[in-house]
């Protein structure tokens, strides 16, 4: 199931083996399960090629409900894309301390009770660093644009006067008799 959700097979085999290795059997608590990553890999390969999984490995697995919701991650993504931050962890600490809100008009509420580990499970750090890289590129481009704008304005001011020249109006005298 973990593999179907995109987790790498090596990581999922290691996680499952670590969780179940050494657990006692329900039918005989004195006996303990000896399970390794390699045993799981062999059973998985046998199942994948032959289609039949040994009965001992049939587990009714129900995925856990995520503690973090899509709207919270979307707001966190917007938060990360709006300012430069040193790391995912510091960004999450600031964001969650504000109760998951940021920007003007939103009042800070209670801090979020979502751990950094739960965030990392659903929010790849690579995405964070891609956004931060784009923010740096935008800032560099804005600096370059500001320098170019100042250069153009200085050139215009050098060539043209601040005020237009005064127009001299000929005054004609009109005599009425």
Steps between C-alpha positions, in 0.01 A plus 500: 500500500783739581657425162167578329504840671839580345734402782821335386498124548827493697367753749166324539661156549736643759218679684271197510783265604606735778142531626414128503839340579511353849126517563348202670240278339144529634460125502828440685637810679827320587593485131610815319483594135836514326446729204763672292495738209637226275220256597242761406678574173501130405131460590413812301695377196330159523160667520577740214621227264272217605201694625469301824609637835566260789215504751733623774547828315136579434448804716185705515663836465297816535686822423497753780306817456734790442522747786555781254240617250530633147393859587772523765764379253373741235528791746848379600599484133381859450688603813823342371455658157447848642826552689852371529547253783814314609355148529183294492517451875529870585224580249271241660578623851410859407193395302362260762566748784263740322232236485543437130418852386713772351462832329292805573153474637543156651525485875733256664319215666613204707821331383446199278542161666662342197856380540783577264527127421137491388564801278808342344305182425263697277710800388828423317794717599610508135186699415579748776854554373378537140263777611774668702734487198235665284450769764874572493492522120201737519678718755814511282289592196320773697834642614627499142177665381528769770859575395398523135205726590730735695746510209225587251358768729847654550551507124162669448573758769840568346351565157181683586421791731272461797261768376401592152636834379277798555304606205537861422176652401499808289285757654304692253345821592147549393370849513140555482363836421 
